[in-house]
Amino acid sequence: MSAKGRKVSGRGETVAANYAFGPLEDDIIIKHRLLTRTTTTRGEPPLKKLQKKFTSFVVEVEKDEDNYGECEKLSRAFLQELSTFEIPLLKSKAVVSSNVREKDNFNELNDEINRQILQAQADIEELKKQLEESKIERKHKEECEAIRKLIAMQPPRSETQKIITELEREIAALEAENTASSRMLELRKKQFALLLHVVEDLQTTLEEDQKNLIEEMRIAAEEQKNGSEDANGGSEAMVVD
């Protein structure tokens, strides 16, 4: 059906293969060979040879001559040709049956492959989900590890508790000092209030004493004035006399 490529001497180039028939003609020839059971393009097809054997036998039978021997000979030739023609048919039938089984096996295999593909897709989705969960879990582990490292950098709990106890003592001491200061301040307030009250009383007393002193001085001045006037009057009387 085809010719091999030729290599041209001197150039080292290969000529493209030239085919006697195109793809369409090849399909037609293959179909014809399958129908006629012809394996090559040469010679008569088996079906045509069988037809000729049968035609020769029928023609010989229809003759009015005494030709039983020839008819038997042609009959055996026809049956032999029929057997020869039947063998490829049986082979083809076996091939068809084998192809049908292969097709069924292929369909089963195809279904199994499709099932495996679906299962693989489901597994992929499940693995994607597990991957996302693993990412989240890893993130949590990293956060926990960071917190653990931060906690590890802190002093031990005993030292922290000791510091807390010391601070509580200092707070208690400061509170006690604050209470004492508050009491002292309250006492100082009361003392200052009492002092102010005493000062006010003293100021009131001094003001009253000052007023009394002024009044006494005024009275004394008036008495002194009146005494002077009485003395002057006696003198004048004595002078008049």
Phi and psi in degrees as a GROMACS rama.xvg file:
@    title "Ramachandran Plot"
@    xaxis  label "Phi"
@    yaxis  label "Psi"
@TYPE xy
-136.674  159.277  SER-2
-111.324  140.802  ALA-3
-71.2787  155.235  LYS-4
-67.4493  145.295  GLY-5
-107.574  140.617  ARG-6
-99.05  121.142  LYS-7
-79.8976  125.223  VAL-8
-71.493  143.904  SER-9
92.691  -26.9127  GLY-10
-110.299  -25.5576  ARG-11
72.6026  22.3019  GLY-12
-104.433  149.73  GLU-13
-110.199  129.129  THR-14
-83.188  137.546  VAL-15
-62.3107  145.978  ALA-16
-65.5288  135.642  ALA-17
-102.57  121.735  ASN-18
-95.5994  141.277  TYR-19
-73.2736  -29.85  ALA-20
-130.288  149.991  PHE-21
-82.1107  174.212  GLY-22
-58.9232  -39.852  PRO-23
-65.5409  -42.3899  LEU-24
-66.1389  -35.8935  GLU-25
-61.538  -41.7544  ASP-26
-63.3489  -41.3512  ASP-27
-65.0904  -43.0612  ILE-28
-65.1721  -43.5893  ILE-29
-63.0396  -41.9907  ILE-30
-62.6184  -41.9194  LYS-31
-64.1308  -40.4625  HIS-32
-65.5421  -37.5126  ARG-33
-66.4293  -38.6425  LEU-34
-73.8595  -36.6196  LEU-35
-98.9177  0.527015  THR-36
58.5891  36.4573  ARG-37
-101.031  127.654  THR-38
-94.0238  -18.25  THR-39
-134.309  169.58  THR-40
-85.4172  -6.79816  THR-41
-100.272  152.351  ARG-42
80.5397  170.175  GLY-43
-79.2782  148.414  GLU-44
-67.2364  148.77  PRO-45
-58.2709  -38.0791  PRO-46
-65.582  -38.7124  LEU-47
-68.1057  -38.9645  LYS-48
-63.5693  -39.8783  LYS-49
-65.7676  -38.4854  LEU-50
-63.8456  -40.7038  GLN-51
-64.3744  -43.1483  LYS-52
-60.2505  -43.3523  LYS-53
-67.0114  -40.7051  PHE-54
-64.203  -42.6937  THR-55
-62.5855  -39.7575  SER-56
-66.4496  -44.3408  PHE-57
-64.8356  -41.8929  VAL-58
-62.06  -41.7374  VAL-59
-67.9795  -35.7818  GLU-60
-67.9104  -36.1145  VAL-61
-75.6487  -8.29209  GLU-62
-73.1596  148.746  LYS-63
-86.3359  0.00641242  ASP-64
-77.9804  163.922  GLU-65
-84.4733  86.3778  ASP-66
-130.34  42.2762  ASN-67
-62.7355  -37.1409  TYR-68
-62.7147  -43.7539  GLY-69
-67.0806  -40.1737  GLU-70
-63.2941  -41.4148  CYS-71
-64.9146  -38.8239  GLU-72
-63.5206  -46.3436  LYS-73
-66.5557  -33.8734  LEU-74
-64.8968  -45.0374  SER-75
-63.327  -37.9943  ARG-76
-64.6261  -40.5402  ALA-77
-66.0062  -44.0423  PHE-78
-64.7245  -38.1402  LEU-79
-63.9257  -43.6176  GLN-80
-65.4336  -35.9856  GLU-81
-65.3402  -40.5462  LEU-82
-64.4777  -41.7623  SER-83
-61.7451  -40.5025  THR-84
-71.2326  -30.3905  PHE-85
-73.9421  -32.6049  GLU-86
-58.7858  -48.8262  ILE-87
-61.6652  -34.1522  PRO-88
-63.2313  -42.1882  LEU-89
-63.5529  -40.7608  LEU-90
-61.8728  -42.3463  LYS-91
-64.1888  -38.6731  SER-92
-62.9705  -42.3239  LYS-93
-64.0788  -39.7292  ALA-94
-64.4094  -40.9001  VAL-95
-62.5864  -45.9251  VAL-96
-59.999  -42.8135  SER-97
-63.5254  -40.0167  SER-98
-65.4765  -37.5676  ASN-99
-63.8028  -44.1466  VAL-100
-62.7505  -40.8829  ARG-101
-63.1687  -37.6631  GLU-102
-65.1469  -44.3312  LYS-103
-61.2582  -43.3348  ASP-104
-62.9321  -39.0702  ASN-105
-64.7573  -41.4985  PHE-106
-63.3173  -43.1846  ASN-107
-61.8971  -43.2512  GLU-108
-63.7363  -38.9124  LEU-109
-64.2625  -42.7064  ASN-110
-62.5385  -41.8912  ASP-111
-64.3384  -39.8212  GLU-112
-65.3311  -42.4544  ILE-113
-62.0418  -40.961  ASN-114
-62.6393  -42.3927  ARG-115
-65.1483  -35.8171  GLN-116
-63.7051  -45.9571  ILE-117
-61.7901  -42.0538  LEU-118
-64.2751  -39.7784  GLN-119
-64.5528  -40.3486  ALA-120
-62.7403  -42.6077  GLN-121
-63.0445  -41.0273  ALA-122
-63.9448  -38.4872  ASP-123
-63.1232  -44.54  ILE-124
-62.123  -41.8261  GLU-125
-64.6557  -40.1847  GLU-126
-66.6473  -36.931  LEU-127
-61.1667  -43.8182  LYS-128
-61.7977  -45.1414  LYS-129
-63.329  -35.0753  GLN-130
-64.287  -44.5358  LEU-131
-61.9934  -43.4702  GLU-132
-63.1693  -38.5984  GLU-133
-65.0031  -38.7402  SER-134
-62.2039  -44.8112  LYS-135
-63.2803  -44.4666  ILE-136
-62.9902  -40.9986  GLU-137
-63.8173  -39.254  ARG-138
-62.5096  -43.055  LYS-139
-62.7594  -41.2431  HIS-140
-63.0082  -40.0564  LYS-141
-64.8657  -40.8302  GLU-142
-63.9143  -42.8043  GLU-143
-63.1201  -39.2911  CYS-144
-64.7236  -39.8479  GLU-145
-64.4556  -41.9701  ALA-146
-64.6397  -40.2847  ILE-147
-61.7313  -43.3132  ARG-148
-63.5005  -40.1682  LYS-149
-63.8836  -39.4305  LEU-150
-67.8638  -38.5224  ILE-151
-63.8987  -28.0357  ALA-152
-73.3981  -19.6219  MET-153
-78.4606  155.573  GLN-154
-65.901  163.912  PRO-155
-62.2154  161.412  PRO-156
-65.5284  -34.6043  ARG-157
-61.4736  -44.0926  SER-158
-65.0799  -41.9437  GLU-159
-62.421  -41.7681  THR-160
-64.9916  -37.4467  GLN-161
-62.8758  -43.7798  LYS-162
-63.456  -40.7506  ILE-163
-63.5244  -41.3942  ILE-164
-62.4285  -44.9391  THR-165
-60.2172  -43.092  GLU-166
-64.846  -39.5132  LEU-167
-62.8544  -39.9306  GLU-168
-61.9404  -45.7624  ARG-169
-61.452  -40.7162  GLU-170
-63.8293  -42.6277  ILE-171
-62.594  -41.907  ALA-172
-63.9892  -42.7984  ALA-173
-64.5567  -38.9412  LEU-174
-64.6749  -42.2702  GLU-175
-62.5618  -43.5227  ALA-176
-62.6623  -39.4299  GLU-177
-63.9577  -40.8034  ASN-178
-63.4681  -45.0895  THR-179
-62.1144  -41.0811  ALA-180
-63.8141  -39.6729  SER-181
-63.9255  -42.992  SER-182
-63.137  -43.9102  ARG-183
-61.8333  -42.4933  MET-184
-63.0089  -40.4648  LEU-185
-64.6962  -41.6876  GLU-186
-62.7416  -42.8597  LEU-187
-63.5801  -36.4911  ARG-188
-62.7491  -46.0836  LYS-189
-62.7121  -43.0693  LYS-190
-63.3062  -41.4767  GLN-191
-65.9802  -39.1482  PHE-192
-63.9567  -42.1302  ALA-193
-63.0609  -41.4339  LEU-194
-61.6015  -43.0547  LEU-195
-61.9377  -40.4897  LEU-196
-63.5957  -43.4693  HIS-197
-62.3768  -42.7557  VAL-198
-61.594  -42.8356  VAL-199
-62.5006  -42.4049  GLU-200
-63.2324  -42.5562  ASP-201
-61.9619  -43.2376  LEU-202
-62.3571  -39.7388  GLN-203
-65.3696  -43.3383  THR-204
-62.6438  -44.1568  THR-205
-62.498  -42.1549  LEU-206
-62.3067  -41.8674  GLU-207
-66.1267  -43.3321  GLU-208
-61.6092  -40.0274  ASP-209
-64.3085  -42.3036  GLN-210
-63.0354  -44.729  LYS-211
-62.2494  -40.4567  ASN-212
-63.6255  -43.8736  LEU-213
-63.0999  -41.122  ILE-214
-65.9709  -41.4982  GLU-215
-63.8853  -40.8128  GLU-216
-65.2538  -39.4154  MET-217
-63.4273  -44.7834  ARG-218
-62.9019  -41.7564  ILE-219
-64.0054  -38.8127  ALA-220
-65.429  -42.1037  ALA-221
-64.3464  -43.3444  GLU-222
-62.3583  -40.4944  GLU-223
-63.4415  -38.8878  GLN-224
-65.5472  -45.6688  LYS-225
-63.649  -37.1533  ASN-226
-64.384  -37.4357  GLY-227
-66.8208  -43.0298  SER-228
-63.1468  -41.5447  GLU-229
-64.1854  -36.7174  ASP-230
-66.3681  -43.1513  ALA-231
-62.7371  -40.3061  ASN-232
-66.3274  -38.1005  GLY-233
-66.1263  -36.3084  GLY-234
-66.2001  -44.4815  SER-235
-62.8156  -35.9629  GLU-236
-66.7311  -39.9235  ALA-237
-65.1794  -35.9883  MET-238
-66.9044  -40.4356  VAL-239
-65.7551  -41.9965  VAL-240
